[in-house]
Amino acid sequence: MKKNKLTYILSVLAIVILVNVLANYVYKRFDLTKDGRYTLSETTKDLVYSADSPLIIDIFLEGDLPSEFKLLQTETKQLIEEFQTLNPLVKVNYIDPLEDEDNRERVISELTRSGLEPYVNSKKVSGKLTQELLFPWGFASYKERTVKIPLFKKSITEDLQTQVANSVQQLEYNFADAFKQLSKEKTKTIAILKGNGQLSDIYIADFLQTVKPYYNLAQFTLDSVASNPKKTLSDLKKYDLIISAKPNEVFSENEKLVLDQYTMSGGKSIWLTEAVSMDRDSLYNESGTSVSIGKELNLTDFFFQYGVRINQNLVKDLYSAPIPLAIGKGNNTQFQPVQWQYSPLATSDLKHPISDNIDLVKFDFASQIDTLKNSIKKTVLLQSSERTKLEGPLKNISLSSVTQQPDEENYNQGKQNLAVLLEGEFNSVYKNRILPFEINDFKAESEPTKMIVISDGDVIKNEVSRNRPMQLGFERITGRTFGNKEFLLNAVNYLLDDTGLINIRAKSVEIAFLDSEKIETKKGFWQFVNIALPLGLLGIFGFIFNFFRKRKYTKK
């Protein structure tokens, strides 16, 4: 009997030792969350796997944090643990930047100069207003290169819980984006078209800075088409993508043929162009008025052949961004935000990698886009709201109109297309036509390619203050940031077949929060349930147990 018992114990011990030995060689984590929160995308895995030197991550989200940020902190740590499971070369340092009270101001100044904007969390607890300074940022360093990682997605229009939920949703993307900047060499080149009155660099500076870490950038002018169109076409074909940002001068037939044959050769393009000439800046004059004029760029047949038409009208939308309007006179003048129907806020109902999971995109004097029947696949990326009204050119537009209540019954023309993606094998604009100049290898049909047409050049335009470019999509009067930058970066990534990061950005994560108001109002009840009630139940159980114990063992 004793021998069998000893054999059993030794067998169990041997199994336990064997399991522990195997566990050192075989390790597996299981993601049991409904939304697959901790299941990394293949793109992220490839980026982490590719690190062959220490990848150092410094996280500054430490210290005494509000409950919402503790959730963000926990999610960040769990995500980094996933990285470390994939590659032991991933090292992490969790730092409380404000731990040293003596050097607090110096540290804050240094972090701010490094581009890490602090977050001031203000909240009311038991009638007292408290403020906490946080740095929800990180650094990633690899082979003598360092990039910053935003952990918190700030928005002045949403409550803190929603901001934290959005931030958790973007965590994997932000880390993967940083890893890509550190480890991947630039292989694609983008040409920024010049020569037809496009926006000057200072007005697209923030966009250029956004895409610069991922792609090579260069200016390309079509001026040489007049003297040597064949060489111009040959040079243009070296670029993977061209961007034309708000052209204002007519394209010649030679220039159109060069652009057409670039597309036929598989070149990708983003066109931010307009059919009506109207700018907000033209309204800031003594009269406060200007006239909208139809814009002729000689591109109508160009886009028509590819499957879209930008109509000569303006989309007025009740769901729109405000415009700063001066109230008062002299030293008492103040700028107030007033709703401006010429600035539609666009979104999309479709789940597409380019437009999914981004904020509203702000337009300014946008035109309607029609999609035409042909073999090209068309995807509407951005639309206005249902409450729209179309207005033709040669209209007198006045700033004073913002003070008048719009007739909402007239805003009944439904959603209007403002940005369209074209994909497929395009037919040349010059198919079965006399060519403006001879081309030996003229292509009547394209290789599979893609193009995005946006009916407003201001989508890419950043504001300029004191001769310095501001953040794209940022609106000074309200402090709100729209989704223009994210949309355009997604568009570039998609056209250049760099869809891995876009799909990570579109990942949806469901976050459950406690209701802070209920916690405050029912704090006493829950303290009773969690502290007093268990003690009371324990006391009752002890009394009953002792009562029956005494009764059982007391001698009669």
MITOR-298209 format. One record per residue (C-alpha): x, y, z. Coordinates in Angstrom, 3 decimals. Example, Ala and Ser with C-alpha at 12.3 -4.5 7.8 and 13.67 -1.06 7.14 Angstrom:
# residues 2
<u:12.300&v:-4.500&w:7.800>
<u:13.670&v:-1.060&w:7.140>
This chain:
# residues 556
<u:0.000&v:0.000&w:0.000>
<u:2.796&v:2.379&w:0.983>
<u:4.722&v:1.394&w:-2.161>
<u:1.754&v:2.283&w:-4.401>
<u:1.331&v:5.598&w:-2.616>
<u:5.028&v:6.433&w:-3.075>
<u:4.836&v:5.493&w:-6.757>
<u:1.815&v:7.786&w:-7.178>
<u:3.577&v:10.718&w:-5.516>
<u:6.717&v:10.233&w:-7.605>
<u:4.645&v:10.018&w:-10.805>
<u:2.817&v:13.266&w:-10.010>
<u:6.125&v:14.967&w:-9.160>
<u:7.684&v:13.740&w:-12.429>
<u:4.722&v:15.082&w:-14.434>
<u:4.954&v:18.483&w:-12.704>
<u:8.697&v:18.687&w:-13.431>
<u:8.154&v:17.633&w:-17.056>
<u:5.439&v:20.270&w:-17.558>
<u:7.701&v:23.003&w:-16.127>
<u:10.600&v:21.930&w:-18.331>
<u:8.377&v:21.973&w:-21.438>
<u:6.977&v:25.367&w:-20.413>
<u:10.479&v:26.828&w:-20.738>
<u:10.510&v:25.862&w:-24.412>
<u:6.836&v:26.113&w:-25.327>
<u:5.007&v:29.320&w:-24.362>
<u:1.588&v:30.376&w:-25.583>
<u:-0.673&v:33.301&w:-24.681>
<u:-4.401&v:33.155&w:-25.421>
<u:-6.530&v:36.203&w:-26.227>
<u:-9.992&v:35.509&w:-24.821>
<u:-11.326&v:39.057&w:-25.314>
<u:-14.387&v:39.432&w:-27.540>
<u:-12.770&v:42.103&w:-29.734>
<u:-9.372&v:40.378&w:-29.992>
<u:-7.751&v:43.332&w:-28.246>
<u:-4.464&v:41.571&w:-27.563>
<u:-4.179&v:39.775&w:-30.888>
<u:-1.529&v:41.649&w:-32.825>
<u:-1.854&v:42.174&w:-36.563>
<u:0.582&v:40.487&w:-38.913>
<u:2.043&v:43.903&w:-39.801>
<u:2.867&v:44.623&w:-36.159>
<u:4.321&v:41.148&w:-35.665>
<u:6.581&v:41.550&w:-38.700>
<u:7.825&v:44.919&w:-37.436>
<u:8.591&v:43.527&w:-33.965>
<u:10.172&v:40.334&w:-35.335>
<u:12.433&v:42.356&w:-37.642>
<u:14.249&v:44.062&w:-34.744>
<u:17.744&v:42.533&w:-34.593>
<u:19.086&v:45.058&w:-32.065>
<u:17.623&v:46.254&w:-28.764>
<u:14.377&v:48.148&w:-29.311>
<u:14.096&v:50.428&w:-26.279>
<u:10.690&v:51.795&w:-25.245>
<u:10.404&v:54.560&w:-22.628>
<u:6.889&v:55.112&w:-21.256>
<u:6.136&v:58.251&w:-19.215>
<u:2.609&v:57.264&w:-18.177>
<u:3.522&v:56.541&w:-14.541>
<u:2.841&v:57.992&w:-11.115>
<u:-0.439&v:58.884&w:-9.408>
<u:-2.837&v:58.665&w:-12.360>
<u:-6.599&v:59.257&w:-12.659>
<u:-8.623&v:56.062&w:-12.973>
<u:-9.219&v:56.585&w:-16.714>
<u:-5.480&v:56.893&w:-17.370>
<u:-4.774&v:53.831&w:-15.238>
<u:-6.785&v:51.888&w:-17.796>
<u:-4.653&v:53.401&w:-20.578>
<u:-1.534&v:52.555&w:-18.561>
<u:-2.659&v:48.939&w:-18.093>
<u:-3.506&v:48.506&w:-21.770>
<u:-0.132&v:49.983&w:-22.752>
<u:1.764&v:47.593&w:-20.479>
<u:-0.171&v:44.579&w:-21.736>
<u:0.520&v:45.550&w:-25.339>
<u:4.244&v:45.909&w:-24.636>
<u:4.204&v:42.489&w:-22.963>
<u:2.905&v:41.092&w:-26.251>
<u:5.838&v:42.737&w:-28.053>
<u:8.308&v:41.254&w:-25.562>
<u:6.769&v:37.811&w:-26.019>
<u:7.472&v:38.045&w:-29.750>
<u:10.992&v:39.442&w:-29.440>
<u:13.134&v:39.484&w:-26.270>
<u:15.112&v:42.400&w:-27.747>
<u:12.177&v:44.678&w:-26.879>
<u:13.128&v:46.452&w:-23.651>
<u:10.901&v:48.830&w:-21.705>
<u:11.434&v:51.522&w:-19.060>
<u:8.446&v:52.872&w:-17.145>
<u:9.271&v:56.381&w:-15.976>
<u:7.444&v:58.822&w:-13.717>
<u:8.754&v:62.133&w:-15.131>
<u:7.367&v:64.188&w:-12.219>
<u:8.631&v:61.972&w:-9.418>
<u:11.513&v:64.312&w:-8.541>
<u:9.808&v:67.404&w:-7.095>
<u:13.093&v:69.389&w:-7.021>
<u:13.593&v:69.100&w:-10.788>
<u:9.913&v:69.079&w:-11.755>
<u:9.909&v:72.350&w:-13.720>
<u:13.125&v:71.495&w:-15.586>
<u:11.813&v:68.059&w:-16.589>
<u:8.500&v:69.539&w:-17.774>
<u:10.385&v:72.094&w:-19.875>
<u:12.670&v:69.460&w:-21.423>
<u:9.820&v:67.083&w:-22.277>
<u:7.776&v:69.913&w:-23.787>
<u:10.732&v:71.001&w:-25.949>
<u:10.984&v:67.395&w:-27.142>
<u:7.450&v:67.666&w:-28.500>
<u:5.705&v:65.853&w:-25.642>
<u:2.756&v:68.103&w:-24.884>
<u:1.493&v:67.597&w:-21.313>
<u:-2.137&v:66.862&w:-20.572>
<u:-3.808&v:68.804&w:-17.773>
<u:-6.545&v:66.709&w:-16.199>
<u:-9.077&v:68.808&w:-14.294>
<u:-11.807&v:67.161&w:-12.289>
<u:-14.134&v:67.892&w:-9.405>
<u:-14.006&v:65.543&w:-6.431>
<u:-16.225&v:66.140&w:-3.380>
<u:-16.748&v:69.743&w:-4.436>
<u:-13.034&v:70.509&w:-4.922>
<u:-11.417&v:71.238&w:-8.292>
<u:-8.089&v:69.459&w:-8.745>
<u:-5.613&v:69.537&w:-11.618>
<u:-3.095&v:66.857&w:-12.544>
<u:-0.285&v:67.183&w:-15.075>
<u:0.339&v:64.049&w:-17.126>
<u:2.662&v:63.058&w:-19.958>
<u:0.838&v:60.299&w:-21.906>
<u:3.753&v:59.770&w:-24.264>
<u:6.572&v:57.379&w:-24.965>
<u:9.826&v:57.144&w:-26.892>
<u:10.999&v:54.254&w:-29.051>
<u:14.734&v:54.010&w:-29.796>
<u:16.416&v:51.667&w:-32.266>
<u:19.911&v:51.829&w:-33.749>
<u:20.597&v:55.439&w:-32.745>
<u:17.197&v:56.651&w:-33.961>
<u:14.377&v:57.814&w:-31.694>
<u:10.734&v:58.641&w:-32.390>
<u:7.970&v:59.714&w:-30.029>
<u:4.852&v:57.632&w:-29.443>
<u:1.552&v:59.346&w:-28.568>
<u:-0.428&v:57.267&w:-26.079>
<u:-3.379&v:59.646&w:-25.703>
<u:-5.638&v:60.967&w:-28.475>
<u:-6.880&v:64.329&w:-27.252>
<u:-10.209&v:65.856&w:-28.281>
<u:-11.898&v:68.893&w:-26.755>
<u:-15.315&v:67.785&w:-28.029>
<u:-15.391&v:64.442&w:-26.165>
<u:-15.355&v:63.489&w:-22.504>
<u:-12.278&v:61.933&w:-20.933>
<u:-13.611&v:58.385&w:-20.995>
<u:-14.299&v:58.582&w:-24.737>
<u:-10.857&v:60.079&w:-25.340>
<u:-9.228&v:57.242&w:-23.385>
<u:-11.317&v:54.645&w:-25.263>
<u:-10.201&v:56.145&w:-28.582>
<u:-6.610&v:56.185&w:-27.328>
<u:-6.702&v:52.494&w:-26.370>
<u:-8.086&v:51.740&w:-29.816>
<u:-5.127&v:53.507&w:-31.441>
<u:-2.376&v:52.058&w:-29.218>
<u:-1.253&v:49.254&w:-31.513>
<u:-1.257&v:51.590&w:-34.512>
<u:0.826&v:54.221&w:-32.687>
<u:3.452&v:51.656&w:-31.647>
<u:3.508&v:49.969&w:-35.068>
<u:3.806&v:53.369&w:-36.729>
<u:6.823&v:54.229&w:-34.542>
<u:8.467&v:50.849&w:-35.193>
<u:8.030&v:51.299&w:-38.923>
<u:9.648&v:54.734&w:-38.862>
<u:12.602&v:53.258&w:-36.977>
<u:13.178&v:50.017&w:-38.866>
<u:11.949&v:50.367&w:-42.444>
<u:13.820&v:52.146&w:-45.216>
<u:11.909&v:54.430&w:-47.566>
<u:11.248&v:52.663&w:-50.842>
<u:8.459&v:54.733&w:-52.434>
<u:8.710&v:58.280&w:-53.813>
<u:5.974&v:60.921&w:-54.032>
<u:5.970&v:63.810&w:-56.494>
<u:4.269&v:67.040&w:-55.400>
<u:3.091&v:68.626&w:-58.639>
<u:3.916&v:72.286&w:-59.249>
<u:3.541&v:74.678&w:-62.149>
<u:-0.249&v:74.950&w:-62.404>
<u:-0.908&v:77.286&w:-59.489>
<u:-0.902&v:74.597&w:-56.815>
<u:-0.660&v:75.503&w:-53.128>
<u:2.757&v:76.745&w:-52.042>
<u:4.754&v:74.575&w:-49.649>
<u:3.948&v:76.575&w:-46.524>
<u:0.242&v:75.687&w:-46.936>
<u:0.914&v:71.954&w:-47.260>
<u:3.877&v:71.887&w:-44.863>
<u:2.170&v:69.850&w:-42.132>
<u:1.037&v:67.204&w:-44.607>
<u:4.552&v:66.980&w:-46.049>
<u:6.015&v:66.585&w:-42.552>
<u:3.454&v:63.853&w:-41.850>
<u:4.380&v:61.666&w:-44.836>
<u:8.108&v:62.475&w:-44.845>
<u:9.059&v:59.747&w:-42.307>
<u:7.566&v:57.068&w:-44.594>
<u:8.254&v:58.169&w:-48.165>
<u:10.718&v:60.152&w:-50.242>
<u:9.306&v:63.504&w:-51.364>
<u:10.175&v:65.691&w:-54.337>
<u:8.684&v:68.592&w:-56.252>
<u:7.873&v:68.014&w:-59.885>
<u:6.933&v:70.756&w:-62.300>
<u:5.230&v:70.224&w:-65.640>
<u:6.783&v:73.388&w:-67.115>
<u:9.269&v:71.331&w:-69.125>
<u:6.396&v:69.699&w:-71.028>
<u:6.335&v:72.636&w:-73.432>
<u:9.950&v:72.043&w:-74.549>
<u:10.465&v:68.313&w:-74.010>
<u:7.266&v:66.400&w:-73.178>
<u:8.779&v:62.932&w:-73.735>
<u:11.550&v:63.524&w:-71.195>
<u:9.030&v:64.974&w:-68.754>
<u:6.913&v:61.833&w:-69.042>
<u:9.962&v:59.618&w:-68.620>
<u:10.982&v:61.517&w:-65.487>
<u:7.454&v:61.449&w:-64.048>
<u:7.230&v:57.666&w:-64.406>
<u:10.000&v:57.326&w:-61.816>
<u:7.551&v:58.380&w:-59.088>
<u:5.125&v:56.019&w:-57.395>
<u:2.511&v:58.673&w:-56.572>
<u:1.728&v:62.220&w:-57.650>
<u:-0.262&v:64.752&w:-55.634>
<u:-1.803&v:67.864&w:-57.142>
<u:-2.947&v:70.193&w:-54.347>
<u:-5.488&v:72.797&w:-55.474>
<u:-4.314&v:73.701&w:-59.009>
<u:-5.539&v:77.095&w:-60.234>
<u:-4.092&v:77.294&w:-63.752>
<u:-5.269&v:75.526&w:-66.897>
<u:-3.537&v:72.281&w:-67.878>
<u:-2.397&v:72.170&w:-71.490>
<u:-3.154&v:69.182&w:-73.710>
<u:0.514&v:68.216&w:-73.615>
<u:0.470&v:68.238&w:-69.807>
<u:-2.726&v:66.196&w:-69.751>
<u:-1.226&v:63.595&w:-72.081>
<u:1.830&v:63.289&w:-69.813>
<u:-0.431&v:62.822&w:-66.776>
<u:-2.661&v:60.407&w:-68.672>
<u:0.239&v:58.226&w:-69.799>
<u:1.678&v:58.283&w:-66.281>
<u:-1.631&v:56.802&w:-65.123>
<u:-1.634&v:54.284&w:-67.995>
<u:1.793&v:53.124&w:-66.797>
<u:0.348&v:52.258&w:-63.381>
<u:1.107&v:55.547&w:-61.633>
<u:-1.056&v:56.456&w:-58.616>
<u:-2.418&v:59.954&w:-57.994>
<u:-4.339&v:62.150&w:-55.569>
<u:-6.206&v:65.075&w:-57.076>
<u:-7.420&v:67.813&w:-54.726>
<u:-9.124&v:70.040&w:-57.250>
<u:-12.157&v:72.305&w:-57.470>
<u:-14.739&v:73.295&w:-60.053>
<u:-15.632&v:76.633&w:-58.439>
<u:-13.125&v:79.337&w:-57.536>
<u:-13.856&v:80.607&w:-54.048>
<u:-11.646&v:81.089&w:-50.984>
<u:-12.494&v:82.071&w:-47.446>
<u:-9.630&v:84.592&w:-47.440>
<u:-11.347&v:86.529&w:-50.235>
<u:-14.235&v:87.290&w:-47.851>
<u:-12.074&v:89.169&w:-45.368>
<u:-12.276&v:92.536&w:-47.084>
<u:-14.136&v:95.777&w:-46.348>
<u:-17.379&v:94.543&w:-47.884>
<u:-17.069&v:91.019&w:-46.475>
<u:-18.332&v:89.614&w:-49.783>
<u:-17.004&v:87.823&w:-52.853>
<u:-18.397&v:86.130&w:-55.954>
<u:-18.004&v:82.417&w:-56.677>
<u:-16.719&v:81.786&w:-60.197>
<u:-16.612&v:78.576&w:-62.195>
<u:-13.045&v:77.269&w:-62.492>
<u:-11.875&v:75.837&w:-65.794>
<u:-8.733&v:73.708&w:-65.553>
<u:-9.244&v:71.749&w:-68.795>
<u:-9.549&v:68.548&w:-66.752>
<u:-13.244&v:67.794&w:-67.310>
<u:-12.657&v:65.176&w:-70.015>
<u:-9.676&v:63.866&w:-68.044>
<u:-11.781&v:62.873&w:-65.016>
<u:-14.861&v:62.056&w:-67.128>
<u:-12.950&v:59.341&w:-68.994>
<u:-11.799&v:57.848&w:-65.693>
<u:-15.321&v:57.776&w:-64.266>
<u:-16.067&v:60.923&w:-62.243>
<u:-17.293&v:64.457&w:-62.845>
<u:-16.665&v:67.406&w:-60.521>
<u:-19.686&v:69.664&w:-60.964>
<u:-19.547&v:73.454&w:-61.003>
<u:-21.452&v:73.996&w:-57.773>
<u:-20.867&v:74.442&w:-54.043>
<u:-22.191&v:72.127&w:-51.361>
<u:-23.898&v:73.938&w:-48.498>
<u:-24.446&v:71.718&w:-45.471>
<u:-26.270&v:72.338&w:-42.201>
<u:-23.811&v:69.942&w:-40.559>
<u:-20.745&v:72.115&w:-40.962>
<u:-17.753&v:73.696&w:-39.253>
<u:-17.847&v:77.252&w:-37.864>
<u:-16.175&v:80.349&w:-39.257>
<u:-14.592&v:83.066&w:-37.054>
<u:-16.723&v:86.210&w:-37.193>
<u:-15.646&v:89.548&w:-35.694>
<u:-18.104&v:90.805&w:-33.055>
<u:-17.780&v:94.380&w:-31.776>
<u:-15.610&v:97.283&w:-32.874>
<u:-12.129&v:98.629&w:-32.122>
<u:-10.480&v:97.283&w:-28.988>
<u:-13.685&v:95.444&w:-28.079>
<u:-13.568&v:93.271&w:-31.196>
<u:-13.783&v:89.547&w:-30.466>
<u:-13.882&v:86.614&w:-32.840>
<u:-16.744&v:84.203&w:-32.277>
<u:-17.315&v:80.849&w:-34.029>
<u:-20.472&v:80.940&w:-36.154>
<u:-21.825&v:77.994&w:-38.158>
<u:-20.749&v:78.234&w:-41.820>
<u:-22.713&v:76.110&w:-44.282>
<u:-19.922&v:76.300&w:-46.889>
<u:-17.669&v:74.132&w:-44.673>
<u:-19.200&v:70.629&w:-44.768>
<u:-17.987&v:68.061&w:-42.246>
<u:-17.640&v:64.841&w:-44.214>
<u:-17.635&v:61.203&w:-43.198>
<u:-18.427&v:57.825&w:-44.738>
<u:-20.935&v:55.084&w:-44.019>
<u:-18.694&v:52.486&w:-45.663>
<u:-16.129&v:50.441&w:-43.766>
<u:-13.102&v:51.273&w:-45.891>
<u:-9.491&v:51.331&w:-44.605>
<u:-8.986&v:54.928&w:-45.752>
<u:-11.997&v:56.525&w:-44.062>
<u:-12.843&v:54.082&w:-41.272>
<u:-12.217&v:55.134&w:-37.667>
<u:-11.136&v:58.722&w:-38.387>
<u:-12.596&v:62.012&w:-37.202>
<u:-14.778&v:64.177&w:-39.419>
<u:-12.935&v:65.728&w:-42.362>
<u:-13.379&v:69.448&w:-42.858>
<u:-14.015&v:70.868&w:-46.342>
<u:-14.224&v:74.504&w:-47.413>
<u:-16.191&v:75.458&w:-50.543>
<u:-16.409&v:71.918&w:-51.867>
<u:-18.077&v:70.783&w:-55.085>
<u:-20.280&v:67.757&w:-55.720>
<u:-18.762&v:64.708&w:-57.440>
<u:-20.816&v:62.473&w:-59.732>
<u:-19.723&v:58.906&w:-60.414>
<u:-20.157&v:57.694&w:-63.997>
<u:-20.733&v:54.218&w:-65.373>
<u:-17.658&v:52.471&w:-66.692>
<u:-15.465&v:49.489&w:-65.794>
<u:-13.619&v:51.324&w:-63.003>
<u:-14.467&v:50.403&w:-59.402>
<u:-15.600&v:53.504&w:-57.521>
<u:-15.679&v:53.858&w:-53.740>
<u:-17.124&v:56.990&w:-52.140>
<u:-14.711&v:57.770&w:-49.316>
<u:-16.333&v:60.933&w:-47.962>
<u:-19.830&v:62.393&w:-48.140>
<u:-21.674&v:65.372&w:-46.739>
<u:-24.670&v:64.973&w:-44.443>
<u:-28.262&v:64.548&w:-45.715>
<u:-29.086&v:68.205&w:-45.018>
<u:-27.477&v:69.805&w:-48.053>
<u:-28.233&v:72.432&w:-50.660>
<u:-26.374&v:72.830&w:-53.979>
<u:-25.485&v:76.322&w:-55.118>
<u:-24.244&v:77.214&w:-58.617>
<u:-21.427&v:79.639&w:-59.496>
<u:-21.708&v:83.407&w:-59.901>
<u:-23.267&v:83.715&w:-56.443>
<u:-22.571&v:86.641&w:-54.157>
<u:-21.246&v:85.079&w:-50.935>
<u:-21.204&v:87.269&w:-47.860>
<u:-19.923&v:86.805&w:-44.331>
<u:-23.050&v:88.548&w:-43.072>
<u:-25.091&v:85.538&w:-44.213>
<u:-23.918&v:83.615&w:-41.144>
<u:-26.054&v:85.879&w:-38.975>
<u:-29.183&v:84.817&w:-40.865>
<u:-31.080&v:81.709&w:-39.904>
<u:-30.905&v:79.247&w:-42.832>
<u:-34.144&v:77.965&w:-44.307>
<u:-33.730&v:74.316&w:-43.285>
<u:-36.499&v:73.154&w:-45.631>
<u:-34.263&v:74.031&w:-48.611>
<u:-31.458&v:71.795&w:-47.338>
<u:-33.024&v:68.619&w:-48.666>
<u:-30.775&v:67.420&w:-51.507>
<u:-29.256&v:64.486&w:-49.628>
<u:-25.688&v:63.284&w:-49.246>
<u:-23.144&v:64.627&w:-51.712>
<u:-19.961&v:62.833&w:-52.788>
<u:-16.827&v:64.793&w:-51.857>
<u:-14.027&v:62.228&w:-52.219>
<u:-13.990&v:59.169&w:-54.490>
<u:-11.491&v:56.327&w:-54.900>
<u:-11.052&v:54.904&w:-58.421>
<u:-9.479&v:51.470&w:-58.909>
<u:-8.984&v:49.282&w:-61.959>
<u:-7.692&v:49.365&w:-65.518>
<u:-8.285&v:52.845&w:-66.910>
<u:-8.928&v:53.809&w:-70.519>
<u:-6.743&v:56.615&w:-71.815>
<u:-8.282&v:60.070&w:-72.264>
<u:-6.606&v:60.104&w:-75.687>
<u:-7.797&v:56.697&w:-76.840>
<u:-9.001&v:57.039&w:-80.454>
<u:-7.951&v:60.699&w:-80.451>
<u:-5.166&v:62.637&w:-82.161>
<u:-2.265&v:62.938&w:-79.729>
<u:-0.920&v:66.416&w:-78.838>
<u:2.589&v:65.025&w:-79.372>
<u:3.923&v:61.730&w:-80.659>
<u:4.644&v:58.885&w:-78.234>
<u:6.233&v:55.687&w:-79.484>
<u:4.845&v:53.507&w:-76.709>
<u:1.416&v:55.125&w:-76.280>
<u:-0.861&v:53.079&w:-73.999>
<u:-4.610&v:53.108&w:-74.618>
<u:-5.336&v:51.058&w:-71.486>
<u:-3.635&v:51.170&w:-68.144>
<u:-2.078&v:48.626&w:-65.888>
<u:-4.140&v:48.105&w:-62.672>
<u:-3.834&v:51.354&w:-60.751>
<u:-5.613&v:53.686&w:-58.327>
<u:-6.598&v:57.335&w:-58.095>
<u:-8.367&v:59.494&w:-55.491>
<u:-10.326&v:62.586&w:-56.518>
<u:-11.217&v:65.140&w:-53.804>
<u:-13.398&v:68.111&w:-54.720>
<u:-11.695&v:70.644&w:-52.444>
<u:-8.045&v:71.649&w:-52.324>
<u:-8.427&v:73.067&w:-48.823>
<u:-8.643&v:69.542&w:-47.384>
<u:-4.825&v:69.440&w:-47.526>
<u:-4.281&v:73.090&w:-46.611>
<u:-2.992&v:74.007&w:-43.152>
<u:-3.483&v:77.423&w:-41.624>
<u:-0.494&v:79.742&w:-41.277>
<u:0.118&v:81.902&w:-38.209>
<u:2.992&v:84.390&w:-37.982>
<u:4.452&v:82.900&w:-41.143>
<u:4.566&v:79.437&w:-39.570>
<u:2.405&v:76.479&w:-40.649>
<u:-0.074&v:75.128&w:-38.130>
<u:-1.298&v:71.578&w:-37.694>
<u:-3.402&v:70.308&w:-40.580>
<u:-7.047&v:70.035&w:-39.556>
<u:-6.597&v:72.271&w:-36.501>
<u:-9.132&v:75.066&w:-36.087>
<u:-7.887&v:77.959&w:-33.975>
<u:-11.265&v:79.470&w:-33.169>
<u:-12.584&v:76.327&w:-31.454>
<u:-9.374&v:74.446&w:-30.705>
<u:-10.794&v:71.389&w:-32.460>
<u:-8.751&v:69.097&w:-34.700>
<u:-10.484&v:67.427&w:-37.644>
<u:-9.485&v:64.195&w:-39.375>
<u:-7.916&v:65.731&w:-42.515>
<u:-4.375&v:64.588&w:-41.720>
<u:-5.379&v:61.016&w:-40.863>
<u:-7.534&v:60.769&w:-43.976>
<u:-4.774&v:61.943&w:-46.315>
<u:-2.116&v:59.751&w:-44.693>
<u:-4.428&v:56.742&w:-45.017>
<u:-5.060&v:57.684&w:-48.640>
<u:-1.338&v:57.805&w:-49.422>
<u:-0.693&v:54.508&w:-47.623>
<u:-3.545&v:52.802&w:-49.455>
<u:-2.509&v:53.998&w:-52.900>
<u:1.057&v:52.845&w:-52.292>
<u:-0.181&v:49.418&w:-51.151>
<u:0.995&v:50.105&w:-47.616>
<u:-2.258&v:48.899&w:-46.100>
<u:-0.926&v:47.174&w:-42.998>
<u:-0.906&v:50.285&w:-40.832>
<u:-4.309&v:51.404&w:-42.138>
<u:-5.894&v:48.126&w:-41.080>
<u:-4.398&v:48.483&w:-37.602>
<u:-5.851&v:51.996&w:-37.323>
<u:-9.270&v:50.626&w:-38.295>
<u:-9.158&v:47.998&w:-35.523>
<u:-12.138&v:48.341&w:-33.174>
<u:-11.779&v:47.876&w:-29.411>
<u:-14.661&v:47.940&w:-26.943>
<u:-13.849&v:49.568&w:-23.599>
<u:-16.131&v:49.345&w:-20.555>
<u:-15.888&v:52.195&w:-18.026>
<u:-17.329&v:52.755&w:-14.582>
<u:-19.764&v:55.662&w:-14.296>
<u:-17.908&v:58.243&w:-12.178>
<u:-21.122&v:60.139&w:-11.319>
<u:-22.801&v:57.004&w:-9.995>
<u:-19.664&v:56.159&w:-8.056>
<u:-19.729&v:59.586&w:-6.390>
<u:-23.455&v:59.574&w:-5.574>
<u:-23.594&v:55.936&w:-4.439>
<u:-20.166&v:55.795&w:-2.839>
<u:-21.580&v:55.098&w:0.646>
<u:-23.766&v:52.254&w:-0.578>
<u:-20.926&v:50.472&w:-2.353>
<u:-18.586&v:50.997&w:0.590>
<u:-21.209&v:49.289&w:2.753>
<u:-21.606&v:46.444&w:0.217>
<u:-17.863&v:45.879&w:-0.116>
<u:-16.742&v:46.420&w:3.500>
<u:-19.507&v:46.346&w:6.083>
<u:-21.717&v:43.673&w:4.490>
<u:-18.967&v:40.998&w:4.201>
<u:-17.946&v:41.641&w:7.824>
<u:-21.578&v:41.422&w:8.919>
<u:-22.132&v:38.164&w:7.044>
<u:-18.917&v:36.775&w:8.521>
<u:-20.094&v:37.725&w:12.024>
<u:-23.505&v:36.099&w:11.485>
<u:-21.845&v:32.939&w:10.154>
<u:-19.506&v:32.847&w:13.168>
<u:-22.376&v:33.291&w:15.611>
<u:-24.441&v:30.497&w:13.983>
<u:-21.402&v:28.200&w:13.774>
<u:-20.536&v:28.678&w:17.441>
<u:-24.174&v:28.333&w:18.474>
<u:-24.565&v:24.919&w:16.850>
<u:-21.070&v:23.842&w:17.908>
<u:-21.840&v:24.546&w:21.561>
<u:-25.188&v:22.878&w:21.263>
<u:-23.622&v:19.733&w:19.771>
<u:-20.796&v:19.333&w:22.243>
<u:-22.377&v:20.670&w:25.456>
<u:-23.037&v:17.830&w:27.926>
<u:-26.590&v:17.397&w:28.945>
